């Protein structure tokens, strides 16, 4: 039976931290299913088609290449339960593990039909710098029926939000940086371009 990691992310934009997590997952699961999603708890997101295109670039740029990571836009839904139902149609005999960052643990109990979701997937929480895991939050999830594991990986101390605010291109892979410039996706990039000398 396939063990599949379900890794949906806002990817606004995807960073080297996302790439690190994908690589780590690819060594521990038979297949890593990736998609860009609209988070109903966030607003003003870049168009899904751009975030999806950047995720494809991120996966293609993993070196050495990993051949068990796939981009699956058909899994994208603001509701994780809908995503899991779509995944189960695609892989009816698989075991699914939903990957979430530690920043989402306290939000998870408010997700759509979370009780049903937690009975259909295992949870793997990836620690993120600045978002310590609280035993009370994990206990609450377990009391709701969740099977929860903590990844022995701490994500890089970078975030998409910090990039959008400060424009630190060091957290981007070169193909994504090029894509952002070409498509003029973020105000911080526009500002950087305007400040360049013209001679």
C-alpha positions in Angstrom: 0.0 0.0 0.0 1.3 3.4 -0.9 2.2 5.9 1.8 1.4 9.3 0.4 2.3 12.7 1.9 -0.2 15.4 1.1 1.5 18.8 1.0 -0.6 21.8 0.2 0.7 25.2 0.6 -0.2 28.8 -0.1 3.2 29.1 -1.9 3.0 32.9 -2.0 5.8 32.6 -3.1 7.3 29.1 -2.4 10.7 29.4 -0.7 13.8 27.4 -0.1 12.1 26.2 3.1 9.3 24.6 1.1 12.0 22.9 -1.1 13.8 21.6 2.0 10.5 20.1 3.3 9.7 18.5 0.0 13.1 16.9 -0.2 12.8 15.6 3.3 9.4 14.2 2.7 10.5 12.5 -0.5 12.9 10.3 1.5 10.2 9.2 3.8 7.1 8.6 1.7 6.4 6.6 -1.5 4.9 9.7 -3.1 4.6 13.4 -2.2 1.6 15.1 -3.6 2.0 18.8 -3.8 -0.5 21.6 -4.7 -1.0 25.3 -4.3 -4.1 26.2 -2.4 -6.1 29.2 -1.3 -6.1 29.4 2.5 -9.5 30.7 3.7 -7.8 32.3 6.7 -5.7 34.5 4.4 -6.6 37.3 2.0 -5.0 39.1 -0.9 -3.2 36.1 -2.3 -1.4 36.0 -5.6 -3.3 34.2 -8.4 -3.4 30.4 -7.9 -2.0 29.9 -11.4 1.1 31.8 -10.6 1.6 30.0 -7.3 1.2 26.7 -9.0 3.7 27.6 -11.7 6.2 28.6 -9.0 5.7 25.3 -7.2 6.4 23.4 -10.4 9.6 25.3 -10.8 10.5 24.6 -7.2 10.1 20.8 -7.6 12.0 20.8 -10.9 14.9 22.6 -9.3 15.5 20.0 -6.5 18.9 18.5 -6.9 19.7 15.7 -7.0 16.2 15.2 -8.7 13.6 13.3 -6.7 11.2 11.3 -8.8 8.5 10.7 -6.2 7.3 14.3 -5.9 4.3 15.3 -8.1 2.4 18.5 -8.6 -1.3 17.8 -8.5 -3.4 21.0 -9.1 -6.6 18.9 -9.1 -6.2 18.4 -5.3 -6.3 22.1 -4.6 -9.2 23.2 -2.4 -9.6 25.7 0.4 -11.0 22.8 2.4 -8.6 20.0 3.2 -11.3 17.4 3.5 -12.2 18.0 -0.2 -8.6 17.6 -1.1 -8.4 14.3 0.8 -11.6 13.0 -0.9 -10.0 13.9 -4.3 -6.8 12.2 -3.3 -8.7 9.1 -2.3 -10.4 8.9 -5.7 -7.0 9.1 -7.4 -5.2 6.6 -5.0 -8.0 4.5 -3.5 -5.7 2.1 -1.7 -3.2 4.6 -0.2 -2.5 5.7 3.3 -2.5 9.5 3.6 -0.5 11.8 5.8 -1.4 15.5 5.8 1.6 17.7 6.3 1.1 20.9 8.2 3.5 23.5 9.7 3.5 24.1 13.4 2.0 27.6 12.7 -1.3 25.8 11.7 -1.7 23.5 14.7 -3.8 25.9 16.8 -5.9 26.8 13.7 -6.6 23.2 12.7 -9.6 22.6 15.1 -11.5 25.4 13.2 -11.1 23.7 9.8 -14.1 22.5 7.8 -15.4 19.2 9.2 -12.2 18.7 11.0 -13.4 15.6 12.9 -14.0 13.8 9.6 -10.7 15.0 8.2 -8.7 13.7 11.2 -10.3 10.2 10.8 -9.2 10.0 7.2 -5.5 11.1 7.4 -2.6 11.0 9.8 -1.0 14.3 10.7 2.7 15.2 10.4 3.6 18.5 11.9 6.8 20.2 10.6 8.2 22.6 13.3 8.7 26.2 12.1 10.9 28.7 13.8 8.9 31.1 15.8 5.9 28.7 16.1 6.7 26.4 19.1 4.5 23.4 19.5 2.2 23.5 22.6 1.4 20.2 24.2 -2.1 21.5 24.9 -2.8 22.0 21.2 -1.4 18.6 20.2 -3.4 17.0 23.0 -6.6 18.7 21.7 -6.0 17.2 18.3 -5.4 13.8 19.7 -8.6 14.0 21.7 -10.4 14.8 18.5 -9.1 11.5 17.1 -6.0 12.7 15.3 -2.9 10.5 14.9 -0.1 13.1 15.2 3.6 12.8 14.6 6.2 15.6 14.8 8.8 15.7 12.0 12.5 15.5 13.1 13.1 18.5 10.8 12.9 22.2 11.7 12.0 24.3 8.7 14.4 27.1 7.6 13.8 30.4 9.3 12.4 32.0 6.2 8.8 32.7 5.2 6.8 33.8 2.2 5.3 36.6 4.3 8.7 38.0 5.2 9.6 37.9 1.5 6.5 39.8 0.5 7.2 42.5 3.1 11.0 42.8 2.7 11.8 41.3 -0.7 14.7 39.2 0.5 15.5 37.2 -2.6 18.0 35.0 -0.7 15.1 32.8 0.3 14.1 32.1 -3.3 15.5 29.6 -5.8 16.8 31.3 -8.9 14.0 30.0 -11.2 11.4 31.4 -8.9 13.2 34.7 -8.6 13.3 34.9 -12.4 9.6 34.0 -12.6 8.6 36.7 -10.1 10.6 39.4 -12.0 9.1 38.3 -15.3 5.6 38.3 -14.1 6.0 41.3 -11.7 4.1 39.5 -9.0 5.0 41.4 -5.8 5.2 45.0 -4.9 8.6 44.5 -3.3 10.0 43.3 -6.6 8.5 46.3 -8.4 10.2 48.6 -5.9 13.5 46.9 -6.3 13.3 47.2 -10.1 12.5 50.9 -9.9 15.5 51.6 -7.7 18.0 50.1 -10.1 20.3 52.6 -11.9 19.3 53.3 -15.5 22.8 54.0 -17.0 
